[in-house]
Amino acid sequence: MSTEAIFEAMKKRRSIYGISKEAVTSDERIQEIVEQVVLHTPSAFNSQTARIIILLGEKHDQLWDYTANILKEIVPADSFEPTQQKMDSFKAGYGTILFFEDEAVIRSMQDQFQAYQDKFPVWSQQANGMHQYLIWTLLEAEGYGASLQHYNPLIDEKIKAEWDIPESWTLVAQMPFGKPTAPAGDKEFKPLEERIRTLR
């Protein structure tokens, strides 16, 4: 793949909120994307702390039903409708990727390399972000649209109980995806000269 092709994939990766359940590639291809990202994304000390669950079909729908029910207990009834609409928009998609960090592995790395104890939680989040970005970009390249959501820790206990998720896994983000039904909105860019410095 050329550098220009990578640039193009980067540009096309946007937050897409209008999504549908129509498949644009096979479930096996989605699995392959996630597997390749998990195998080849770097992590500090090769700690490999990221954990991912792919929710498709009924399990995807259940996630957003669970989330809506939990939020219904928090959001006032007279202002819940926009929240329900948002949950319905995520549920309308094809699937959801759940991103976790395995705290047991992080603690093990802290024990092994005590001089860097305070760094491992930060490094693990950095690596998880790379997993999120790569999967997001590759799903877009396949024809899916996605967005990144953060309903953790509100939903952590429910989904751990429902799907036998190890207690040491901490939920970091949720990525609902599906065939785009509406384009991304306009994006503003801050001046590059305020964000990049080249020193010679």
C-alpha positions as semicolon CSV with decimal commas, in nm:
position;residue;x (nm);y (nm);z (nm)
1;M;0,000;0,000;0,000
2;S;0,134;0,342;-0,094
3;T;0,176;0,630;0,149
4;E;-0,092;0,820;-0,042
5;A;-0,338;0,534;0,005
6;I;-0,271;0,541;0,380
7;F;-0,323;0,918;0,382
8;E;-0,657;0,869;0,207
9;A;-0,769;0,607;0,461
10;M;-0,674;0,845;0,743
11;K;-0,877;1,126;0,589
12;K;-1,186;0,908;0,540
13;R;-1,190;0,783;0,899
14;R;-1,452;1,002;1,061
15;S;-1,717;0,976;1,331
16;I;-2,021;0,834;1,152
17;Y;-2,343;0,831;1,354
18;G;-2,592;0,735;1,083
19;I;-2,539;0,358;1,041
20;S;-2,746;0,057;0,939
21;K;-2,741;-0,320;0,985
22;E;-2,664;-0,385;0,620
23;A;-2,347;-0,594;0,587
24;V;-2,076;-0,454;0,362
25;T;-1,823;-0,731;0,425
26;S;-1,825;-1,074;0,589
27;D;-1,811;-1,140;0,962
28;E;-1,493;-1,334;0,891
29;R;-1,336;-1,020;0,745
30;I;-1,429;-0,820;1,055
31;Q;-1,270;-1,093;1,268
32;E;-0,958;-1,084;1,050
33;I;-0,925;-0,706;1,086
34;V;-0,944;-0,727;1,464
35;E;-0,704;-1,021;1,480
36;Q;-0,443;-0,850;1,265
37;V;-0,465;-0,530;1,466
38;V;-0,430;-0,719;1,795
39;L;-0,132;-0,913;1,662
40;H;0,059;-0,621;1,516
41;T;-0,018;-0,312;1,724
42;P;0,282;-0,216;1,939
43;S;0,271;-0,199;2,318
44;A;0,526;-0,093;2,578
45;F;0,758;-0,379;2,675
46;N;0,545;-0,593;2,439
47;S;0,296;-0,612;2,726
48;Q;-0,002;-0,679;2,494
49;T;-0,261;-0,562;2,749
50;A;-0,544;-0,483;2,506
51;R;-0,844;-0,714;2,498
52;I;-1,128;-0,692;2,245
53;I;-1,476;-0,837;2,215
54;I;-1,667;-0,825;1,885
55;L;-2,044;-0,802;1,929
56;L;-2,259;-0,891;1,629
57;G;-2,627;-0,964;1,576
58;E;-2,827;-1,017;1,894
59;K;-2,532;-0,945;2,124
60;H;-2,478;-0,606;1,959
61;D;-2,846;-0,520;2,005
62;Q;-2,835;-0,634;2,368
63;L;-2,545;-0,402;2,447
64;W;-2,738;-0,091;2,349
65;D;-3,057;-0,213;2,517
66;Y;-2,860;-0,268;2,838
67;T;-2,700;0,075;2,805
68;A;-3,037;0,244;2,747
69;N;-3,187;0,072;3,052
70;I;-2,896;0,176;3,273
71;L;-2,912;0,535;3,152
72;K;-3,287;0,541;3,207
73;E;-3,219;0,506;3,578
74;I;-2,995;0,815;3,572
75;V;-3,140;1,053;3,314
76;P;-3,465;1,230;3,414
77;A;-3,766;1,075;3,240
78;D;-3,882;1,405;3,092
79;S;-3,549;1,452;2,910
80;F;-3,467;1,090;2,825
81;E;-3,595;1,089;2,466
82;P;-3,271;1,228;2,309
83;T;-3,071;0,966;2,500
84;Q;-3,301;0,690;2,375
85;Q;-3,264;0,817;2,019
86;K;-2,887;0,804;2,053
87;M;-2,900;0,446;2,186
88;D;-3,130;0,350;1,900
89;S;-2,888;0,501;1,649
90;F;-2,604;0,284;1,782
91;K;-2,828;-0,024;1,793
92;A;-2,922;0,041;1,429
93;G;-2,566;-0,054;1,331
94;Y;-2,421;-0,389;1,234
95;G;-2,199;-0,450;1,536
96;T;-1,994;-0,305;1,818
97;I;-1,629;-0,349;1,912
98;L;-1,558;-0,341;2,286
99;F;-1,209;-0,233;2,390
100;F;-1,065;-0,344;2,724
101;E;-0,738;-0,336;2,916
102;D;-0,630;-0,636;3,122
103;E;-0,538;-0,490;3,460
104;A;-0,383;-0,820;3,573
105;V;-0,120;-0,794;3,301
106;I;-0,058;-0,428;3,383
107;R;-0,002;-0,515;3,751
108;S;0,233;-0,796;3,648
109;M;0,438;-0,556;3,438
110;Q;0,449;-0,310;3,727
111;D;0,583;-0,584;3,954
112;Q;0,848;-0,687;3,701
113;F;0,963;-0,336;3,615
114;Q;0,912;-0,135;3,933
115;A;1,108;0,166;3,810
116;Y;0,827;0,221;3,558
117;Q;0,531;0,135;3,781
118;D;0,350;0,462;3,725
119;K;0,402;0,449;3,349
120;F;0,236;0,117;3,263
121;P;-0,126;0,237;3,305
122;V;-0,047;0,532;3,077
123;W;0,132;0,317;2,823
124;S;-0,153;0,066;2,818
125;Q;-0,402;0,342;2,734
126;Q;-0,175;0,465;2,456
127;A;-0,161;0,116;2,305
128;N;-0,538;0,077;2,340
129;G;-0,583;0,403;2,152
130;M;-0,374;0,265;1,868
131;H;-0,597;-0,044;1,856
132;Q;-0,904;0,180;1,841
133;Y;-0,762;0,399;1,566
134;L;-0,644;0,110;1,348
135;I;-0,967;-0,088;1,374
136;W;-1,170;0,228;1,308
137;T;-0,965;0,312;1,000
138;L;-0,970;-0,043;0,863
139;L;-1,346;-0,078;0,915
140;E;-1,389;0,245;0,721
141;A;-1,166;0,111;0,444
142;E;-1,400;-0,190;0,419
143;G;-1,702;0,039;0,380
144;Y;-1,828;0,066;0,736
145;G;-1,881;0,384;0,935
146;A;-1,807;0,395;1,307
147;S;-1,786;0,620;1,610
148;L;-1,620;0,587;1,949
149;Q;-1,834;0,588;2,264
150;H;-1,756;0,582;2,637
151;Y;-2,042;0,451;2,850
152;N;-1,798;0,286;3,086
153;P;-1,796;0,242;3,379
154;L;-2,177;0,261;3,390
155;I;-2,220;-0,056;3,184
156;D;-1,918;-0,252;3,305
157;E;-2,087;-0,461;3,573
158;K;-2,382;-0,555;3,350
159;I;-2,182;-0,673;3,050
160;K;-1,926;-0,858;3,264
161;A;-2,207;-1,056;3,425
162;E;-2,392;-1,118;3,098
163;W;-2,095;-1,232;2,890
164;D;-1,857;-1,381;3,147
165;I;-1,591;-1,116;3,093
166;P;-1,288;-1,160;3,324
167;E;-1,294;-0,934;3,628
168;S;-0,946;-0,802;3,546
169;W;-1,064;-0,658;3,212
170;T;-1,146;-0,287;3,234
171;L;-1,372;-0,146;2,963
172;V;-1,216;0,150;2,781
173;A;-1,444;0,227;2,486
174;Q;-1,724;0,103;2,261
175;M;-1,723;0,135;1,881
176;P;-2,061;0,085;1,712
177;F;-2,029;0,039;1,336
178;G;-2,248;-0,022;1,035
179;K;-2,308;0,078;0,677
180;P;-2,317;0,460;0,664
181;T;-2,657;0,615;0,605
182;A;-2,539;0,975;0,643
183;P;-2,203;1,146;0,588
184;A;-1,982;1,283;0,861
185;G;-2,024;1,647;0,953
186;D;-1,779;1,919;0,866
187;K;-1,451;1,909;1,052
188;E;-1,253;2,213;1,160
189;F;-0,875;2,198;1,167
190;K;-0,662;2,409;1,398
191;P;-0,362;2,566;1,221
192;L;-0,077;2,320;1,180
193;E;0,178;2,586;1,269
194;E;0,026;2,588;1,619
195;R;0,055;2,211;1,647
196;I;0,382;2,112;1,479
197;R;0,736;2,238;1,519
198;T;1,028;2,124;1,305
199;L;1,370;2,201;1,449
200;R;1,688;2,183;1,243
